[in-house]
Structures are given as structure tokens and as C-alpha cells.
Amino acid sequence: MTRESLPETDLTRYRRLREQGSLDRADLDAVLDAGFVCHLGVVVDGRPLVVPTVYGRDERQLYLHGSVASRSLAGGTPVCVTVTHVDGLVLARSVFEHGVNYRSAMIHGEARKVTDPEEKLTGLRLLTEHAAPGQWAYARRPSRKELAATTLLALSLEQASVKIRTGAPDDGDGPDAELGLWAGTLPLTSAWGAPVPDPLLPPGRPIPGHIARREGPATAERRAGAYGGESNA
């Protein structure tokens, strides 16, 4: 099977650390699917703004949303969207060689304000399901008033690039290896914790399965040990 490649443009061409770069569409999809918060960079009134926001996607474009009052979501202007995941610290023998293991994507283009009502609902569904799978079918859908107060932007995924850094420090075969210092990586992992009910919920309201299933195994094990294990008293 032929893997789909992203087109190389002046904005996506790698000029530094080319060995960490990828124009593989599958790598872009993996980075986007692993997160749900991006940073939107845009120039507003002559000044740069970088705004964190949640996102969703289909095969062709990224969807971002916010308030109609947000100046960063006006649309029709060039933007740059980034998504980054930190996988660990790279601790070398010298401070200069320290680094980070990471996965990141950068998407360039002109953001388009979504005005078609059907596409707007579709984009908001993709955004909601990307962050919390199953929640669109469970919760109340947006009202007309809420839709009118919401801006949705669409950004093509055509002009994008990916960088990935993995592995050990790069100074293991250099002069600093003779210093006798420890070097290696400090992995970073994240997991969802146990769901915390709204204090105003009626007693006994069950946690929906699609939410309960997001809890990380380590958190569930700790909770079981604290509340479900045998007492040593």
C-alpha cells in the first residue's frame, strides 16, 4: 500500500533537524488524534496572538471554535496551528545536548469561517467527539441561540508538516561520555483520572459508560486499592 505524503511547500520545508521531519500523512493524523488542544497563531490588528483552543478534524480539514466576540476567530486571514505532545526529557551529559522527546504538527493556511448550518453542526460534532467520544449523542445538542454565539473555523490540512524526536541523548559516543555521568531519558505519560461528579447532581446518578471508560488503568487501580481492597487493621 502506498502511503500518502503531504505536499512540500515553502512553509512546510524542513530547514533544521531534517531527520526529525515527516511529510507522511499518517504521522500527521497520529499527532492530531493523540490530542485535543491546539494553539492558533494569527495576526490581529498588526499584533500576533496565540490562542489555545480545542479542535476536531475530518480527512480534509481541522475545525476550531470559539465565541463570535473572539478577534482571533474572524477568519479569512493566514493562520498557523500547532499541536505538540511531550513524551519525555532527554538528559544528556552536557546541558547543551539536553532535549525533549516530542511529537508535533504545524498546519498553515487561511482559516475559513463556517457559515453553512449543516457544516457547522458537523464541525461541532467532530470537535466534541474528538475530545470526548460519545458525548455528542449523550448531551443536549446546541440550540439556535448557542450556534449563533459560536464561531467555527475550518482550516485545510493540505499544508502541514510533522516533527518527531525519539530516543536517547546524542552524546553517548562523544568526549563527554568519559565524564562518568548518568544520561538517559525521563519519560512523561498522562492519563485521565477518575470522573468527578458535579456536586449538584442528584445522588446515585451513574457515570455514563463512554466517560467511565476514559479513566486510566493506573488511576483505577489506585482507587480500587484505596476503597476496594482488604483492610490491614
C-alpha positions in Angstrom: 0.0 0.0 0.0 1.3 3.5 -0.9 1.5 5.9 2.0 0.0 9.3 1.3 2.5 12.2 1.5 1.9 15.8 2.4 3.0 18.2 -0.3 6.2 20.1 0.5 5.9 23.8 0.3 8.0 26.8 1.3 6.2 26.8 4.6 6.5 23.1 5.3 10.0 22.6 4.0 12.4 21.5 6.8 15.4 23.8 7.3 16.6 22.5 10.6 16.7 18.9 12.1 15.5 17.5 8.9 16.0 14.0 10.3 13.1 14.6 12.7 10.8 15.9 10.0 8.0 13.9 8.3 5.6 14.6 5.4 3.8 11.3 6.0 0.1 12.0 6.2 -0.3 9.0 8.7 2.1 10.8 11.1 0.1 14.0 10.9 -3.1 12.0 11.6 -1.5 10.3 14.6 -0.3 13.6 16.2 -3.7 15.2 15.7 -5.6 12.2 17.0 -3.5 11.9 20.1 -4.5 15.4 21.4 -7.5 17.7 21.5 -5.9 21.1 22.3 -4.1 23.2 19.7 -2.6 26.7 19.6 -3.9 29.0 16.9 -1.5 31.7 15.8 -2.9 34.7 14.0 -2.2 38.4 13.5 -4.9 40.7 14.8 -4.7 44.5 14.4 -1.0 44.1 13.5 -0.1 42.1 16.6 0.5 38.3 16.8 -1.9 36.3 19.0 -1.5 32.7 20.0 -4.8 31.2 21.4 -5.2 27.7 22.9 -8.4 26.0 21.8 -9.9 22.6 21.3 -10.2 21.1 17.8 -11.7 18.3 15.8 -11.0 17.0 12.2 -12.1 15.0 9.3 -9.9 13.8 6.5 -9.6 17.2 4.8 -9.7 19.9 7.4 -9.3 20.9 11.0 -12.2 22.6 12.9 -11.7 25.2 15.6 -14.3 27.0 17.6 -14.9 29.9 20.0 -17.0 32.9 20.8 -18.3 35.2 18.0 -16.7 38.0 20.0 -13.2 36.5 19.6 -11.0 38.6 17.4 -8.7 35.7 16.7 -11.6 33.7 15.0 -12.5 36.3 12.4 -11.4 34.0 9.5 -10.2 35.0 6.1 -6.6 35.5 7.2 -3.5 33.4 7.2 -3.0 31.3 10.4 -0.7 28.7 11.8 -2.0 26.0 14.1 0.3 23.8 16.2 -0.3 20.6 18.2 2.5 19.3 20.5 2.9 16.2 22.7 5.9 16.0 25.1 7.0 12.4 25.6 9.9 12.9 27.9 13.1 14.8 28.7 16.4 13.8 27.1 19.0 14.3 29.8 22.5 14.2 28.3 25.9 14.5 29.8 26.2 18.2 28.9 23.5 20.8 29.3 23.9 21.8 25.6 22.9 18.3 24.5 19.7 18.2 26.6 16.5 18.0 24.7 12.9 16.8 24.6 11.3 13.7 23.0 8.2 15.0 21.3 5.6 14.8 18.5 4.4 18.0 16.9 2.4 19.1 13.9 2.2 22.5 12.3 -0.6 23.5 9.9 -0.6 26.6 7.7 -3.4 28.1 5.7 -6.2 30.6 5.5 -8.9 29.9 8.1 -12.4 29.8 6.7 -15.4 30.9 8.8 -18.1 28.2 8.5 -21.5 29.7 7.7 -23.4 26.7 6.4 -25.6 25.5 9.2 -25.2 21.8 8.4 -21.4 22.0 8.1 -21.4 24.0 11.4 -23.2 21.2 13.2 -20.9 18.6 11.6 -17.8 20.5 12.6 -19.0 20.9 16.2 -19.9 17.2 16.4 -16.4 16.3 15.1 -14.9 18.7 17.7 -17.0 17.3 20.5 -16.4 13.7 19.6 -12.6 14.2 19.2 -12.4 15.5 22.8 -15.0 13.2 24.4 -16.1 10.3 22.2 -19.8 9.5 22.8 -20.7 12.9 24.3 -22.4 14.3 21.2 -25.1 11.6 21.4 -25.3 11.8 25.2 -25.6 15.5 25.9 -28.1 18.1 24.6 -27.2 19.5 21.2 -26.6 23.2 20.6 -29.6 25.5 20.4 -30.1 28.1 17.7 -29.0 30.8 20.1 -25.9 28.9 21.1 -25.0 28.2 17.5 -25.4 31.9 16.7 -23.0 32.8 19.5 -20.4 30.3 18.3 -17.8 30.8 15.6 -16.4 27.8 13.8 -13.3 27.9 11.6 -12.2 25.3 9.1 -8.5 25.0 8.1 -7.3 22.7 5.3 -4.9 20.0 6.3 -3.2 20.2 2.9 -0.2 22.4 4.0 1.1 20.7 7.1 4.3 19.2 8.5 5.3 17.0 11.4 8.4 16.6 13.6 9.1 13.7 15.9 12.0 13.2 18.2 12.6 9.9 20.0 15.4 8.0 21.7 18.5 8.6 23.8 20.8 11.6 24.1 23.2 12.2 21.2 26.4 12.5 23.1 27.0 8.8 24.1 29.8 8.4 21.6 31.4 11.8 22.1 34.1 13.2 24.5 31.5 13.8 27.3 31.0 10.1 27.6 34.2 10.0 29.6 32.8 12.2 32.3 31.2 9.3 34.1 27.8 11.0 34.4 24.4 9.4 34.1 22.5 10.1 30.9 19.2 8.9 29.5 15.6 9.8 29.1 12.8 10.7 31.6 9.5 9.6 30.0 6.4 11.6 30.5 3.0 9.9 30.4 -0.5 11.3 31.0 -3.8 9.6 31.8 -7.4 10.6 32.6 -8.3 10.4 36.3 -11.4 9.2 37.9 -14.6 11.1 36.9 -15.6 13.7 39.4 -19.4 14.3 39.6 -20.9 17.8 39.6 -21.8 18.5 43.3 -25.3 19.5 42.2 -26.1 16.1 40.6 -28.8 14.0 42.4 -27.3 11.2 44.5 -26.8 7.9 42.6 -26.7 9.3 39.1 -24.5 6.8 37.3 -21.4 7.8 35.3 -22.0 7.2 31.5 -20.0 4.3 30.2 -18.3 6.4 27.5 -16.9 8.7 30.2 -16.1 6.0 32.8 -14.1 4.1 30.1 -11.7 7.0 29.7 -10.2 6.6 33.2 -6.6 5.4 33.0 -5.8 2.0 34.3 -3.3 3.3 36.9 -5.9 5.6 38.4 -8.5 2.9 38.5 -6.0 0.5 40.3 -5.1 3.2 42.9 -8.8 3.9 43.5 -9.6 0.2 43.9 -6.7 -0.2 46.3 -7.8 2.7 48.4 -11.5 1.8 48.5 -12.0 -1.7 47.5 -9.1 -3.6 49.0 -8.9 -5.6 52.2 -8.1 -3.7 55.4 -4.8 -4.4 57.2 -6.2 -3.3 60.5 
